[in-house]
Amino acid sequence: MPDVYAIWDGYPLWIELKVITGNKVRLAPQQVAWHIAHSRAGGLSFILVKRSKDRGLFLFEGCDGRSVASEGVSCDLGSRPADLRAVFEDMKAVSIRHWSNSLRPCGPAAQ
């Protein structure tokens, strides 16, 4: 189960928090499985990564956890919010899209 559960403007959010030093994101197989299963059941979750050396932020949808675990923050998915306010704006935009699309799972086929 992710680190944070929140409801923001009526949208439920699960957020996995990670801090990295390079590009690799260490997600346990159980964490990846949780995010994928949650997505397949119609849920929405996020993986928020902070790189300590440059304080860069990276935001991924949880259903992309397998790619994040294998490719790290260099994978072509997700967003690069400038600050914490932008993180929440990005999550809100994804949440609105997700919940207005009748709980369709994320990924290329859903867009």
MMTF fields as JSON, N, C-alpha, C and O atoms, coordinates in Angstrom:
{
  "mmtfVersion": "1.0.0",
  "mmtfProducer": "UNKNOWN",
  "numBonds": 443,
  "numAtoms": 444,
  "numGroups": 111,
  "numChains": 1,
  "numModels": 1,
  "chainsPerModel": [1],
  "groupsPerChain": [111],
  "chainIdList": ["A"],
  "bondAtomList": [4, 2, 8, 6, 12, 10, 16, 14, 20, 18, 24, 22, 28, 26, 32, 30, 36, 34, 40, 38, 44, 42, 48, 46, 52, 50, 56, 54, 60, 58, 64, 62, 68, 66, 72, 70, 76, 74, 80, 78, 84, 82, 88, 86, 92, 90, 96, 94, 100, 98, 104, 102, 108, 106, 112, 110, 116, 114, 120, 118, 124, 122, 128, 126, 132, 130, 136, 134, 140, 138, 144, 142, 148, 146, 152, 150, 156, 154, 160, 158, 164, 162, 168, 166, 172, 170, 176, 174, 180, 178, 184, 182, 188, 186, 192, 190, 196, 194, 200, 198, 204, 202, 208, 206, 212, 210, 216, 214, 220, 218, 224, 222, 228, 226, 232, 230, 236, 234, 240, 238, 244, 242, 248, 246, 252, 250, 256, 254, 260, 258, 264, 262, 268, 266, 272, 270, 276, 274, 280, 278, 284, 282, 288, 286, 292, 290, 296, 294, 300, 298, 304, 302, 308, 306, 312, 310, 316, 314, 320, 318, 324, 322, 328, 326, 332, 330, 336, 334, 340, 338, 344, 342, 348, 346, 352, 350, 356, 354, 360, 358, 364, 362, 368, 366, 372, 370, 376, 374, 380, 378, 384, 382, 388, 386, 392, 390, 396, 394, 400, 398, 404, 402, 408, 406, 412, 410, 416, 414, 420, 418, 424, 422, 428, 426, 432, 430, 436, 434, 440, 438],
  "bondOrderList": [1, 1, 1, 1, 1, 1, 1, 1, 1, 1, 1, 1, 1, 1, 1, 1, 1, 1, 1, 1, 1, 1, 1, 1, 1, 1, 1, 1, 1, 1, 1, 1, 1, 1, 1, 1, 1, 1, 1, 1, 1, 1, 1, 1, 1, 1, 1, 1, 1, 1, 1, 1, 1, 1, 1, 1, 1, 1, 1, 1, 1, 1, 1, 1, 1, 1, 1, 1, 1, 1, 1, 1, 1, 1, 1, 1, 1, 1, 1, 1, 1, 1, 1, 1, 1, 1, 1, 1, 1, 1, 1, 1, 1, 1, 1, 1, 1, 1, 1, 1, 1, 1, 1, 1, 1, 1, 1, 1, 1, 1],
  "groupList": [{"groupName": "MET", "atomNameList": ["N", "CA", "C", "O"], "elementList": ["N", "C", "C", "O"], "formalChargeList": [0, 0, 0, 0], "bondAtomList": [1, 0, 2, 1, 3, 2], "bondOrderList": [1, 1, 2], "singleLetterCode": "M", "chemCompType": "L-PEPTIDE LINKING"}, {"groupName": "PRO", "atomNameList": ["N", "CA", "C", "O"], "elementList": ["N", "C", "C", "O"], "formalChargeList": [0, 0, 0, 0], "bondAtomList": [1, 0, 2, 1, 3, 2], "bondOrderList": [1, 1, 2], "singleLetterCode": "P", "chemCompType": "L-PEPTIDE LINKING"}, {"groupName": "ASP", "atomNameList": ["N", "CA", "C", "O"], "elementList": ["N", "C", "C", "O"], "formalChargeList": [0, 0, 0, 0], "bondAtomList": [1, 0, 2, 1, 3, 2], "bondOrderList": [1, 1, 2], "singleLetterCode": "D", "chemCompType": "L-PEPTIDE LINKING"}, {"groupName": "VAL", "atomNameList": ["N", "CA", "C", "O"], "elementList": ["N", "C", "C", "O"], "formalChargeList": [0, 0, 0, 0], "bondAtomList": [1, 0, 2, 1, 3, 2], "bondOrderList": [1, 1, 2], "singleLetterCode": "V", "chemCompType": "L-PEPTIDE LINKING"}, {"groupName": "TYR", "atomNameList": ["N", "CA", "C", "O"], "elementList": ["N", "C", "C", "O"], "formalChargeList": [0, 0, 0, 0], "bondAtomList": [1, 0, 2, 1, 3, 2], "bondOrderList": [1, 1, 2], "singleLetterCode": "Y", "chemCompType": "L-PEPTIDE LINKING"}, {"groupName": "ALA", "atomNameList": ["N", "CA", "C", "O"], "elementList": ["N", "C", "C", "O"], "formalChargeList": [0, 0, 0, 0], "bondAtomList": [1, 0, 2, 1, 3, 2], "bondOrderList": [1, 1, 2], "singleLetterCode": "A", "chemCompType": "L-PEPTIDE LINKING"}, {"groupName": "ILE", "atomNameList": ["N", "CA", "C", "O"], "elementList": ["N", "C", "C", "O"], "formalChargeList": [0, 0, 0, 0], "bondAtomList": [1, 0, 2, 1, 3, 2], "bondOrderList": [1, 1, 2], "singleLetterCode": "I", "chemCompType": "L-PEPTIDE LINKING"}, {"groupName": "TRP", "atomNameList": ["N", "CA", "C", "O"], "elementList": ["N", "C", "C", "O"], "formalChargeList": [0, 0, 0, 0], "bondAtomList": [1, 0, 2, 1, 3, 2], "bondOrderList": [1, 1, 2], "singleLetterCode": "W", "chemCompType": "L-PEPTIDE LINKING"}, {"groupName": "GLY", "atomNameList": ["N", "CA", "C", "O"], "elementList": ["N", "C", "C", "O"], "formalChargeList": [0, 0, 0, 0], "bondAtomList": [1, 0, 2, 1, 3, 2], "bondOrderList": [1, 1, 2], "singleLetterCode": "G", "chemCompType": "PEPTIDE LINKING"}, {"groupName": "LEU", "atomNameList": ["N", "CA", "C", "O"], "elementList": ["N", "C", "C", "O"], "formalChargeList": [0, 0, 0, 0], "bondAtomList": [1, 0, 2, 1, 3, 2], "bondOrderList": [1, 1, 2], "singleLetterCode": "L", "chemCompType": "L-PEPTIDE LINKING"}, {"groupName": "GLU", "atomNameList": ["N", "CA", "C", "O"], "elementList": ["N", "C", "C", "O"], "formalChargeList": [0, 0, 0, 0], "bondAtomList": [1, 0, 2, 1, 3, 2], "bondOrderList": [1, 1, 2], "singleLetterCode": "E", "chemCompType": "L-PEPTIDE LINKING"}, {"groupName": "LYS", "atomNameList": ["N", "CA", "C", "O"], "elementList": ["N", "C", "C", "O"], "formalChargeList": [0, 0, 0, 0], "bondAtomList": [1, 0, 2, 1, 3, 2], "bondOrderList": [1, 1, 2], "singleLetterCode": "K", "chemCompType": "L-PEPTIDE LINKING"}, {"groupName": "THR", "atomNameList": ["N", "CA", "C", "O"], "elementList": ["N", "C", "C", "O"], "formalChargeList": [0, 0, 0, 0], "bondAtomList": [1, 0, 2, 1, 3, 2], "bondOrderList": [1, 1, 2], "singleLetterCode": "T", "chemCompType": "L-PEPTIDE LINKING"}, {"groupName": "ASN", "atomNameList": ["N", "CA", "C", "O"], "elementList": ["N", "C", "C", "O"], "formalChargeList": [0, 0, 0, 0], "bondAtomList": [1, 0, 2, 1, 3, 2], "bondOrderList": [1, 1, 2], "singleLetterCode": "N", "chemCompType": "L-PEPTIDE LINKING"}, {"groupName": "ARG", "atomNameList": ["N", "CA", "C", "O"], "elementList": ["N", "C", "C", "O"], "formalChargeList": [0, 0, 0, 0], "bondAtomList": [1, 0, 2, 1, 3, 2], "bondOrderList": [1, 1, 2], "singleLetterCode": "R", "chemCompType": "L-PEPTIDE LINKING"}, {"groupName": "GLN", "atomNameList": ["N", "CA", "C", "O"], "elementList": ["N", "C", "C", "O"], "formalChargeList": [0, 0, 0, 0], "bondAtomList": [1, 0, 2, 1, 3, 2], "bondOrderList": [1, 1, 2], "singleLetterCode": "Q", "chemCompType": "L-PEPTIDE LINKING"}, {"groupName": "HIS", "atomNameList": ["N", "CA", "C", "O"], "elementList": ["N", "C", "C", "O"], "formalChargeList": [0, 0, 0, 0], "bondAtomList": [1, 0, 2, 1, 3, 2], "bondOrderList": [1, 1, 2], "singleLetterCode": "H", "chemCompType": "L-PEPTIDE LINKING"}, {"groupName": "SER", "atomNameList": ["N", "CA", "C", "O"], "elementList": ["N", "C", "C", "O"], "formalChargeList": [0, 0, 0, 0], "bondAtomList": [1, 0, 2, 1, 3, 2], "bondOrderList": [1, 1, 2], "singleLetterCode": "S", "chemCompType": "L-PEPTIDE LINKING"}, {"groupName": "PHE", "atomNameList": ["N", "CA", "C", "O"], "elementList": ["N", "C", "C", "O"], "formalChargeList": [0, 0, 0, 0], "bondAtomList": [1, 0, 2, 1, 3, 2], "bondOrderList": [1, 1, 2], "singleLetterCode": "F", "chemCompType": "L-PEPTIDE LINKING"}, {"groupName": "CYS", "atomNameList": ["N", "CA", "C", "O"], "elementList": ["N", "C", "C", "O"], "formalChargeList": [0, 0, 0, 0], "bondAtomList": [1, 0, 2, 1, 3, 2], "bondOrderList": [1, 1, 2], "singleLetterCode": "C", "chemCompType": "L-PEPTIDE LINKING"}],
  "groupTypeList": [0, 1, 2, 3, 4, 5, 6, 7, 2, 8, 4, 1, 9, 7, 6, 10, 9, 11, 3, 6, 12, 8, 13, 11, 3, 14, 9, 5, 1, 15, 15, 3, 5, 7, 16, 6, 5, 16, 17, 14, 5, 8, 8, 9, 17, 18, 6, 9, 3, 11, 14, 17, 11, 2, 14, 8, 9, 18, 9, 18, 10, 8, 19, 2, 8, 14, 17, 3, 5, 17, 10, 8, 3, 17, 19, 2, 9, 8, 17, 14, 1, 5, 2, 9, 14, 5, 3, 18, 10, 2, 0, 11, 5, 3, 17, 6, 14, 16, 7, 17, 13, 17, 9, 14, 1, 19, 8, 1, 5, 5, 15],
  "groupIdList": [1, 2, 3, 4, 5, 6, 7, 8, 9, 10, 11, 12, 13, 14, 15, 16, 17, 18, 19, 20, 21, 22, 23, 24, 25, 26, 27, 28, 29, 30, 31, 32, 33, 34, 35, 36, 37, 38, 39, 40, 41, 42, 43, 44, 45, 46, 47, 48, 49, 50, 51, 52, 53, 54, 55, 56, 57, 58, 59, 60, 61, 62, 63, 64, 65, 66, 67, 68, 69, 70, 71, 72, 73, 74, 75, 76, 77, 78, 79, 80, 81, 82, 83, 84, 85, 86, 87, 88, 89, 90, 91, 92, 93, 94, 95, 96, 97, 98, 99, 100, 101, 102, 103, 104, 105, 106, 107, 108, 109, 110, 111],
  "secStructList": [7, 7, 1, 3, 3, 3, 3, 3, 6, 6, 3, 3, 3, 3, 3, 3, 3, 3, 3, 3, 1, 1, 1, 7, 7, 7, 7, 7, 2, 2, 2, 2, 2, 2, 2, 2, 2, 2, 2, 2, 6, 6, 7, 7, 3, 3, 3, 3, 3, 3, 3, 6, 6, 6, 6, 3, 3, 3, 3, 3, 3, 4, 4, 4, 2, 2, 2, 2, 2, 2, 2, 4, 4, 4, 1, 1, 7, 1, 5, 7, 7, 1, 1, 2, 2, 2, 2, 2, 2, 2, 2, 2, 2, 2, 2, 2, 2, 2, 2, 2, 6, 6, 6, 7, 7, 7, 1, 4, 4, 4, 7],
  "xCoordList": [0.848, 0.0, 0.897, 1.888, 0.556, 1.387, 1.479, 0.746, 2.398, 2.699, 1.601, 1.387, 0.908, -0.043, -1.385, -1.452, -2.45, -3.804, -4.386, -4.348, -4.926, -5.501, -6.715, -6.862, -7.572, -8.672, -8.488, -8.505, -8.311, -8.072, -9.12, -9.228, -9.892, -10.999, -11.918, -12.433, -12.125, -13.036, -12.423, -13.118, -11.147, -10.485, -9.595, -8.703, -9.83, -8.992, -7.642, -7.572, -6.575, -5.221, -4.409, -4.347, -3.796, -2.792, -1.452, -1.294, -0.481, 0.811, 1.95, 2.054, 2.789, 4.01, 5.123, 5.309, 5.865, 6.932, 8.287, 8.544, 9.157, 10.51, 11.514, 11.229, 12.694, 13.817, 14.947, 15.244, 15.577, 16.645, 17.876, 17.781, 19.029, 20.248, 20.637, 21.213, 20.337, 20.646, 19.362, 18.53, 19.206, 17.993, 17.133, 15.959, 17.708, 17.003, 15.991, 16.292, 14.792, 13.737, 13.553, 13.197, 13.796, 13.694, 12.261, 11.824, 11.555, 10.208, 10.248, 10.744, 9.726, 9.657, 8.631, 7.679, 8.816, 7.843, 6.414, 5.452, 6.288, 4.961, 4.348, 3.135, 5.185, 4.684, 4.205, 3.133, 4.986, 4.577, 3.277, 2.36, 3.191, 1.978, 0.764, -0.319, 0.93, -0.196, -0.713, -1.917, 0.195, -0.217, -0.918, -1.921, -0.415, -1.028, -2.393, -3.35, -2.502, -3.791, -4.807, -5.979, -4.357, -5.242, -5.772, -6.952, -4.896, -5.295, -6.284, -7.289, -6.002, -6.894, -8.276, -9.267, -8.334, -9.624, -10.33, -11.414, -9.715, -10.33, -9.807, -10.277, -8.838, -8.292, -7.193, -6.719, -6.799, -5.756, -4.73, -5.081, -3.474, -2.391, -1.228, -1.174, -0.301, 0.846, 2.119, 2.1, 3.229, 4.557, 5.243, 5.48, 5.556, 6.211, 7.661, 7.939, 8.575, 10.0, 10.704, 10.465, 11.577, 12.417, 13.869, 14.318, 14.595, 16.021, 16.759, 16.65, 17.509, 18.117, 19.208, 19.354, 19.975, 21.116, 20.697, 21.371, 19.604, 19.183, 17.768, 17.214, 17.195, 15.848, 14.776, 13.69, 15.083, 14.118, 12.952, 13.129, 11.77, 10.563, 10.086, 10.159, 9.599, 9.096, 7.79, 7.736, 6.758, 5.45, 4.999, 4.953, 4.668, 4.223, 2.893, 2.611, 2.079, 0.882, 1.322, 2.251, 0.653, 1.033, 0.997, 1.796, 0.079, -0.01, 1.242, 1.446, 2.08, 3.341, 4.506, 5.668, 4.194, 5.218, 6.245, 7.417, 5.834, 6.785, 7.865, 9.048, 7.466, 8.439, 9.318, 10.523, 8.725, 9.493, 10.527, 11.669, 10.128, 11.053, 12.192, 13.322, 11.923, 12.972, 13.804, 15.003, 13.184, 13.899, 14.247, 15.034, 13.672, 13.911, 13.248, 12.306, 13.743, 13.116, 13.416, 12.873, 14.266, 14.557, 13.513, 13.604, 12.521, 11.478, 10.642, 10.583, 10.013, 9.292, 7.912, 7.141, 7.591, 6.258, 6.291, 7.362, 5.127, 5.045, 5.307, 5.396, 5.428, 5.663, 6.823, 7.26, 7.316, 8.435, 7.984, 8.384, 7.146, 6.641, 7.767, 8.754, 7.599, 8.627, 8.695, 9.766, 7.566, 7.531, 6.346, 5.603, 6.175, 5.116, 3.725, 2.833, 3.533, 2.239, 1.926, 0.799, 2.925, 2.74, 2.465, 1.733, 3.046, 2.763, 1.271, 0.662, 0.684, -0.736, -1.599, -2.652, -1.183, -1.927, -1.89, -2.902, -0.731, -0.625, -1.499, -2.192, -1.465, -2.296, -3.775, -4.56, -4.146, -5.548, -5.969, -7.047, -5.131, -5.459, -5.627, -6.564, -4.717, -4.819, -6.069, -6.764, -6.358, -7.538, -8.813, -9.706, -8.914, -10.106, -10.27, -11.364, -9.182, -9.236, -9.635, -10.484, -9.015, -9.276, -10.73, -11.409, -11.208, -12.557, -13.641, -14.756, -13.336, -14.339, -14.388, -15.319, -13.402, -13.378, -13.913, -13.494, -14.826, -15.483, -14.504, -14.668, -13.478, -12.519, -11.715, -11.327, -11.453, -10.619, -9.185, -8.714, -8.478, -7.085, -6.223, -6.541, -5.124, -4.234, -3.368, -3.411, -2.595, -1.714, -2.126, -3.169, -1.334, -1.587, -2.955, -3.565, -3.454, -4.757, -5.913, -6.975, -5.718, -6.816, -6.886, -7.848, -5.906, -5.859, -6.429, -6.442],
  "yCoordList": [-1.175, 0.0, 1.243, 1.29, 2.25, 3.46, 4.213, 3.935, 5.176, 5.933, 6.91, 7.143, 7.479, 8.563, 8.279, 7.876, 8.5, 8.512, 9.878, 10.34, 10.524, 11.853, 12.008, 11.31, 12.926, 13.338, 14.831, 15.609, 15.217, 16.614, 17.062, 16.503, 18.074, 18.562, 17.433, 17.43, 16.476, 15.368, 14.204, 13.227, 14.279, 13.21, 12.401, 12.957, 11.077, 10.235, 9.978, 9.672, 10.102, 9.936, 9.011, 9.216, 8.011, 7.195, 7.629, 7.744, 7.873, 8.382, 7.586, 7.502, 7.013, 6.34, 7.378, 8.03, 7.548, 8.541, 7.858, 6.88, 8.381, 7.839, 8.983, 10.028, 8.777, 9.702, 8.908, 7.786, 9.508, 8.828, 9.725, 10.935, 9.127, 9.92, 10.001, 11.002, 8.978, 8.973, 8.995, 9.888, 8.0, 7.896, 6.689, 6.633, 5.723, 4.485, 4.706, 5.338, 4.171, 4.231, 2.819, 1.905, 2.646, 1.319, 1.063, 1.525, 0.324, -0.113, -1.622, -2.353, -2.08, -3.521, -4.135, -3.464, -5.399, -6.062, -5.978, -5.865, -6.035, -5.943, -4.555, -4.428, -3.522, -2.166, -2.019, -1.465, -2.508, -2.457, -3.218, -2.731, -4.415, -5.233, -4.522, -4.571, -3.861, -3.145, -2.058, -1.953, -1.255, -0.156, -0.675, -0.102, -1.735, -2.296, -2.884, -2.651, -3.643, -4.223, -3.133, -3.239, -2.099, -0.982, -0.304, 0.037, -0.117, 0.494, -0.394, 0.091, -1.672, -2.605, -2.663, -2.956, -2.38, -2.36, -1.011, -0.813, -0.079, 1.221, 2.335, 3.469, 2.032, 3.037, 3.855, 3.546, 4.9, 5.794, 5.979, 6.23, 5.853, 6.081, 6.75, 6.788, 7.274, 7.993, 7.547, 7.043, 7.748, 7.566, 8.92, 9.404, 9.522, 10.826, 10.612, 10.086, 11.023, 10.792, 12.135, 13.056, 12.23, 13.417, 12.977, 12.079, 13.616, 13.328, 14.28, 15.498, 13.731, 14.551, 15.489, 16.594, 15.075, 15.906, 17.224, 18.237, 17.234, 18.471, 18.883, 19.845, 18.144, 18.413, 18.322, 18.88, 17.616, 17.434, 16.568, 15.636, 16.872, 16.111, 15.39, 15.922, 14.178, 13.352, 12.723, 12.167, 12.804, 12.264, 11.264, 11.575, 10.064, 8.995, 8.449, 8.465, 7.967, 7.24, 5.865, 5.276, 5.359, 4.084, 2.927, 1.997, 2.967, 1.871, 1.77, 0.76, 2.803, 2.776, 2.332, 2.491, 1.779, 1.376, 0.412, 0.49, -0.498, -1.469, -0.737, -1.057, 0.227, 1.003, 1.856, 1.967, 2.455, 3.289, 2.435, 2.858, 1.228, 0.346, -0.116, -0.259, -0.35, -0.862, 0.237, 0.053, 1.393, 2.452, 3.657, 4.51, 3.734, 4.88, 6.132, 6.062, 7.278, 8.538, 8.911, 9.893, 8.147, 8.433, 7.855, 8.069, 7.124, 6.605, 7.783, 8.842, 7.587, 8.669, 8.953, 9.696, 8.404, 8.561, 9.61, 9.99, 10.068, 10.971, 12.419, 12.798, 13.218, 14.651, 15.083, 14.341, 16.273, 16.836, 18.157, 19.228, 18.081, 19.326, 20.172, 19.646, 21.479, 22.411, 22.507, 22.755, 22.314, 22.436, 21.646, 21.034, 21.663, 20.868, 21.311, 20.478, 22.601, 23.085, 22.468, 22.046, 22.423, 21.843, 20.342, 19.806, 19.654, 18.231, 18.03, 17.17, 18.827, 18.666, 19.083, 18.488, 20.079, 20.463, 19.337, 19.052, 18.695, 17.567, 16.399, 15.78, 16.099, 15.007, 15.314, 14.428, 16.559, 16.939, 16.772, 16.248, 17.212, 17.084, 15.618, 15.27, 14.765, 13.336, 12.754, 11.942, 13.166, 12.663, 13.037, 12.203, 14.274, 14.712, 13.886, 13.408, 13.721, 12.912, 11.473, 10.886, 10.918, 9.523, 9.32, 8.451, 10.103, 9.889, 10.284, 9.768, 11.191, 11.552, 10.544, 10.569, 9.662, 8.627, 7.298, 6.238, 7.348, 6.148, 5.106, 3.911, 5.569, 4.682, 3.823, 2.713, 4.293, 3.548, 3.548, 4.565, 2.434, 2.401, 3.32, 3.606, 3.786, 4.699, 3.928, 2.7, 4.666, 4.071, 4.485, 5.113, 4.147, 4.597, 4.214, 5.001, 3.034, 2.602, 3.414, 3.489, 4.022, 4.735, 6.191, 6.873, 6.69, 8.123, 8.504, 9.685],
  "zCoordList": [0.0, 0.0, 0.0, 0.729, -0.813, -0.886, 0.433, 1.383, 0.467, 1.682, 2.085, 3.275, 1.112, 1.401, 0.739, -0.422, 1.504, 0.939, 1.241, 2.381, 0.217, 0.407, -0.491, -1.494, -0.114, -0.985, -1.185, -0.231, -2.444, -2.771, -3.769, -4.859, -3.396, -4.226, -4.651, -5.769, -3.761, -4.037, -4.798, -5.081, -5.135, -5.874, -4.941, -4.301, -4.857, -3.995, -4.652, -5.842, -3.875, -4.379, -3.479, -2.267, -4.061, -3.392, -3.953, -5.168, -3.073, -3.534, -2.891, -1.667, -3.733, -3.295, -3.334, -4.36, -2.252, -2.177, -2.263, -1.56, -3.131, -3.276, -3.357, -3.942, -2.763, -2.886, -3.524, -3.113, -4.539, -5.254, -5.313, -5.105, -5.597, -5.77, -7.244, -7.669, -8.025, -9.457, -10.263, -10.103, -11.134, -11.954, -11.594, -11.961, -10.878, -10.55, -9.423, -8.41, -9.626, -8.609, -8.072, -8.816, -6.778, -6.169, -5.721, -4.667, -6.54, -6.205, -6.012, -6.869, -4.887, -4.638, -5.592, -5.988, -5.962, -6.837, -6.278, -7.037, -4.952, -4.341, -4.547, -4.712, -4.536, -4.762, -6.204, -6.449, -7.146, -8.553, -8.739, -9.4, -8.159, -8.283, -7.693, -8.275, -6.546, -5.933, -6.873, -7.105, -7.411, -8.287, -9.539, -9.963, -10.125, -11.332, -11.013, -11.751, -9.925, -9.543, -9.213, -9.573, -8.535, -8.181, -9.448, -9.533, -10.421, -11.69, -12.442, -12.96, -12.5, -13.213, -12.572, -13.24, -11.27, -10.572, -10.727, -10.18, -11.475, -11.714, -10.836, -10.928, -9.982, -9.081, -9.725, -10.819, -9.026, -9.505, -8.399, -7.247, -8.756, -7.795, -8.517, -9.747, -7.725, -8.267, -7.57, -6.447, -8.274, -7.701, -7.835, -8.942, -6.694, -6.669, -6.254, -5.177, -7.117, -6.901, -6.774, -7.556, -5.777, -5.612, -5.73, -5.018, -6.633, -6.767, -5.842, -5.985, -4.894, -3.84, -4.349, -3.826, -5.354, -5.765, -6.413, -6.223, -7.171, -7.822, -7.423, -7.956, -6.482, -5.968, -7.051, -6.902, -8.143, -9.223, -8.775, -7.99, -9.271, -8.976, -10.227, -11.334, -10.034, -11.128, -10.651, -9.554, -11.449, -11.076, -12.135, -13.325, -11.681, -12.565, -12.074, -10.876, -13.003, -12.605, -12.13, -12.682, -11.106, -10.519, -11.493, -11.377, -12.459, -13.423, -14.287, -14.961, -14.274, -15.012, -14.13, -14.504, -12.968, -12.005, -12.544, -12.174, -13.413, -13.97, -14.781, -14.664, -15.59, -16.38, -15.485, -15.714, -14.472, -13.539, -12.812, -12.631, -12.392, -11.684, -12.588, -12.121, -13.859, -14.744, -15.393, -15.603, -15.721, -16.434, -15.565, -15.975, -14.379, -13.509, -14.039, -14.829, -13.601, -13.989, -15.435, -15.941, -16.107, -17.51, -18.458, -19.667, -17.939, -18.82, -19.349, -18.723, -20.483, -21.176, -20.599, -21.206, -19.485, -18.9, -17.796, -17.322, -17.395, -16.257, -16.607, -17.775, -15.554, -15.713, -14.841, -13.961, -15.086, -14.341, -13.72, -14.176, -12.673, -12.079, -11.484, -10.971, -11.562, -11.099, -9.587, -9.032, -8.909, -7.456, -6.926, -7.694, -5.612, -5.001, -5.443, -5.606, -5.636, -6.126, -7.493, -7.749, -8.353, -9.683, -9.604, -10.436, -8.608, -8.408, -8.207, -8.843, -7.317, -7.037, -8.217, -8.445, -8.963, -10.163, -11.194, -11.834, -11.359, -12.282, -11.821, -12.63, -10.518, -10.003, -10.198, -10.534, -9.988, -10.16, -11.623, -11.899, -12.554, -13.977, -14.38, -15.099, -13.913, -14.218, -13.574, -14.185, -12.338, -11.633, -12.358, -12.508, -12.81, -13.531, -14.803, -15.102, -15.551, -16.775, -16.452, -17.124, -15.421, -15.039, -14.635, -15.183, -13.693, -13.165, -14.162, -14.089, -15.091, -16.094, -17.236, -18.04, -17.318, -18.356, -17.842, -18.307, -16.894, -16.367, -15.859, -16.107, -15.141, -14.481, -15.439, -15.076, -16.646, -17.571, -17.074, -16.564, -17.209, -16.76, -17.596, -18.75, -17.009, -17.72, -18.701, -18.768, -19.447, -20.426, -21.825, -22.004, -22.802, -24.167, -24.706, -25.431, -24.377, -24.916, -24.351, -24.967, -23.185, -22.531, -22.941, -22.591, -23.667, -23.956, -25.264, -25.611]
}
